Amino acid sequence: MDLALDLAEHRDGDGNPGGIRGAFLYATDLFDERTVEGLAERLARLLDQVAADPTARVSEFEVLDGVERERVLEGWNATERDVPVRPLAELFDARAELSPDAVAVVGAGGEEWSYAELRDRSDRVAGVLAARGVGRGDLVAVVLERSADVVPVLLGIAKAGAGFVPVDPAYPVERVGWMVEDAGPVLVVCSEETRGLVPGGVECIVWDPSAVQAADAAPAPVVSVGVDDVAYVIYTSGSTGRPKGVAVTHRGIGNLVSAQIERFAVGADARVLQLASLSFDASVWELFMALLSGAALVMADQDMLPPNGSLGTTAAALGVTHVTVSPSVLATVEELPEGLGTVVVASEVCPPSLVERWAPGRRMVNAYGPTEVTVC
């Protein structure tokens, strides 16, 4: 037995009751002596109360003493943090105000946008969308290829007061069509190449980033957005095989980022790789981790990422410091650069062999969470 308690009644020489004595027998590789002493003290405390009032209900007896109760109810639960509870657009603009010249986005070709430049680009996007009638409470689907230009589009949608619905154009045509039709967006932002994926009858705008930058764009609208408004919609695979849209509000975003900054050591010098499919909630996780903490979001081309390219080579070439990756992808990696100091695994069970291989010398976190709770 890992833990056993033996109790025996004793009598004196005259046969009168002499009390009950007992002993614990315990496995020392599971319990230390003080732990077992605590069990004995609690049992004695409980029995004293029972003996004092045998008619009392079990729920009235106290197992813990005052110090233990305070530790359990107060000390261990003292987890409050000051976190910003604000809409996504406000969180980003506040960060841009703090570090306007810091690098916000790194493109696959090495181009870099500062926080001030990204703020300007996203403001322009918001102005274009507002001119098309997009406003608070609307949804805008984004069917664009992976590139740095996707980032200001997502932020611009938030600044227009709407929620974004990221749709990976690499998904099967039927799945893309289902997601767009089911979400019912007021507008779809697409490219010439992805326009054919948008179901007929759905209003879309073919996005030309260079034209938007060159034009005298309308100013970003001033929209009052509530933290319980929808920030984005992510489509899960669905237990029935049919994807299900989960509408996530702004309320949890600041809390998520505060936890990321603290637990993953995300600072201004961090470079977060955008690895996940845009339709997977890990892409939102990456976006927030970088752009709401003052770090840089690294956008690599698809041919640089698994299964087409090497994660290790890409991370080394682009100076990546933080990556979130599924264990199945990590299992195919042969080498990771020393500068990659934080590896987060998620979405699947992580085999101990991967931890043994990749955790030494870096921060490795096993994270998981459903989309409904703001990614994690």
N, C-alpha and C positions, 0 to 999 in steps of 0.2 A: 504494500500500500504506500502511496505517496504521503499520506497523512492519516493517522489513526488516533483515536481517543479512547482510552480505557478508563471507565469509572467503576468504583466498587464501594459499597456501603460498609462502614466499619462500626463495631460495637465495643464497649468497654468490658472490663472483667465481669461486670454484673449483668452483661447482656443488654445494657441500655444503648440507645443510638449514639454513635460516636462520630457521626459526620460521614461525608462522602469524599473520598480522595480519588484523584485521577492523574493520568500521565498522557502526554502526547508523544507519539512516535512519528518521526517525520524524516523525509529524504532531504539530506543536507545540500544536495545539488539543486533543489527547488526552493527550499525555505532556509532563512537564517534564523538564529536563535531569537532575536528580538521580535521577528514577525510572529513566531509561535507563542512567545510570551504575550503578545498583544491579543492573540486569539483566546488565550486562557483568561486574560483580564476581562475581555468582553463577555465571555461565557459566565464568569463569576458575577459580573455586574448584572447580567440578565437574570441569573438564578436568585440573586439577592432580592431583586424586585419581585420575582414570582413568589418567593417565600413570604415577602412582606405583605403582598396582596394577591392571594390566589384567585380572587374573583375578577381581577382586571383583565381587560381584553389584551390580546397579544400586541395589537397595534399601539397600545399605550406604553409599552416598555421601551426603554432607551438602550440601544446596543453600544453607541458611541459615547465617549465622555465629551465634555465641553470643548476641549482642545481639538479632539479629532473632528467633531462636528464642524467647528469653525474652519478647519483645514479643508474639509471636503466641500462645504457649501460656499466658503468665501475664498480661501487661498487658492485652491485648484481651479476655481472659476474666475479668477481675476485675470481675464483674457481681453478685457476691453482695450480698444485702440482708437485713437482719433483718426478716422478715415474720411476722405472727402466724399460726400454724397451729392454728386452733381452730374448733370448730363454730360455725355461724351464730348460734345463740342466745347463746352466750358472747360472741361479737364484738359483738353488738348491746348486750347488757347492760353490757359494759365501756364502750362509747361512751356509753350513757345515764348511767352512773355519773360519767363525766367532765364531761358537760354536760347535767344533768337539766332545766335551765330553758330550754335552747335550743329553737328551733322545729324539730320533726322532720317534721311533715306539714302541708301547706297544702291545704285542700279547695277545691273549685271555687267554693263560696260565700264563701270568705274565712276560714272557720274554721281555727284553728290548734291543733295538739296539740304539746305539748312532748315531749321525750324521756322525761321521767318519766311523762307521761300515756300515751304510746304503750307504754311498758313495762308499765304497769298494765293497759291494754286487752289487750295480747298475753298477759299472765299469765292474765287471765280467760278468754281463748280457750283457752289450754292447759289450764286447769282443766276447762272444759266438755268438751273433747275427751278428756281423760284419763278423765273420768267416763263417757264413751261407750266406753271400752276402747281408745282410740288410744294406741299406745306406740312404743317404739323399733323401727325396722325396718319400720313400716307406711307406707303411702302414703295421702294424703288429697287427693282432687281438689277443686278450687275452681272452681265455675261461678257466678261472680258478675259483675254489671255493674261497669263501671269506677267506682270511688268511693274516697274515703279509707278507708272501712271494710274494703276488701280488705287493706290493709297489716297491721293487727294480726292478721288471720286467717292470713296467710302466716307471720308471725313466731310466732304462737301454735302453728301446726302444728310449726314447728321446735322450739319449747320443749317440746312434748309428745314430742319424740324422733322424730317422723315426717318424711317427705319430702313436699313439696307438689307437686301436679300442676295447674298453672294452665291452665284451659280457657276460652277466650274464647267467651261465649255468642252472639257475633255470627257465629261460624263456622256453616257449614251443619249442619243437624241430624244428617245422617249422619256427618259428621266428628266432631262432639261425641260422638255415641254410640260411635263407634269408639275414640276416645281414652280414654273412661271405661272401656269394657269391656276394652280391651287393657291398660290400666294395672293393672286389678284392685284399686282402692283399697278399704280397709276402710270408708271413709265418704266421702260427697260433701257438701260444703258448698255450698248453693244458696240462691236466693231464691224467693219465691212465683212471680215471673215466669219464672225459669229452671228451675223444678222439672220442667216438662214435657219438658225436654231430656235429663233423666237417664233412662237406660234402665231399664226395669222390672226389678225384682228386685235393684237396687243400693241399698244402704242410704244414705239421705241425711238431712241435717238442714237444715231451712229456717232460715236465719240471720236473727236479729232483733238487730242491734247494740244498740239501745236497751234491750231486755229483758236482754241480757247485762250491760250496764253497770249497770242498776238492781238486778239480782238479787244476792243474797249468793253470789257465785260461789265454787266450790271453789278452794283455792290452787293455784298452778301446781305441777305435779309436779316432783320432782327426778329428772331422767333423766340417766344417764351415756351420752353420745353420742360415738361415735368419729369421727375426721376422715375415715375411709373409709366411714362410713355414708352413705346417699343423702340429699342435702339437698333435691333437687328433680328433677323429670323434665320435660324439654321435648320436645315432639313436632316433629320436623323435617318438611319437606314430603315427603321421601323421593324417591329417584331413580325409584322405580317408580310414584309417584303416591300410594302408601299411606303415611300418616304413620308415622314410626318413633320410638318413645320412647327418649330418651337419658337414662340415670340419671347424674346428676352428684353427686359426693361433696362433702363440706365442705372437703376438703384444699386446694383451689385458691382458695377465696374470699378469704382474707387476702392472698394474693399478688396477686390481681386488684385488690383495693381499694388496696393499697399502690402499685401501678403507676398506677392512676387518680388518686390523690391527688398523686403526683409529676408525672405527665405532663400532667394536665388542670388542675392548680392548683386542686384541690377543697379548700376550706377551710370554716370554720364559717359564713362569710357566703354560701356558695354556695347557689343554689336550682336544683335539678335537675328538669327537666320529665319527668314520666312520660308518654311519648308512644307507646311501642310497645304493640302488642296484648299482653295478658297471656299469650297462648300463645307469644309470640315471645321468644327468650332475651334480647333487648335490654331487656325489662321487668325481668328479674332484674339485668341490668347497671345499670340506672337505680336500682333499689332499693338495691343494694349501694353504688353510688357515693355516694348521699346518706346513707343511714342508718348506714353504718359509717365515715363520715368526719366526722360532726358537722354535716353540711349539712342542708338542708330538701328533702324530696321534694314536688314540686308536682303535685297530682292535679287535672287539668282534666277537665271533662265532655267527652263525645265530640263534642258539637255545637260545642265550642270548638276542636277539632283538625281538621287536614286529613283528608279532603277537605271536611268540613262547615264548618269555620271556618278562620280565618287563623292560621298559625303565628306570624307576626310580631306580630299584634295581641294574641294570647294571651300570648306571651312578654313583651310590654311591660306588659300589664295585670297579670300575676302576678309581675313582677320576676324572670323566669327568667334565670339566668346560664350554665347549661350545658344543652345539648340534644344528643341523638343522633338522627340523622335519615338516612333513605335518600336517595341522590342524586336519585332520581326525585321525591320529595316536595320536596326542597330546590329543585329546578328550577322548581317552581310558586310559590315564595315571591317576593313583590315587594319586601318590606322587612323588615329585622331591626333590633331596637332596639340602641343602642350598648351597653347593659348586658349583652347576650348575648355574653360574652367568649370562650366556648369552644363550638365547633361540631364535633361528631364525625360523620363520615359513615361508613356501613357497609352491608354486605349486597349492594352492587352496585358496578360500576365507576363511579368518579367522573370525569366529564368535566373536562378542564382549564378549561373556561369557567366552571364553578361555583367552582373554586378562585380564579380571577382575580377573580370577582365578590365572593365572600364572605370570603376569607381576609384581605385587607388590614384592619389595625386590630384583629384578634382572633386567637385561637389556633384553628387549624383542623387537625384530625387525621383522616387516612384510616385507619380501623381495620377489621379484618376477622378473623374467626376462627370455627372450627366450634364448635358447642355442646359437643362432647366435651372441649374444653380449657377449661372454665369460661368460656364466652362468647367469649373473645378470647385 
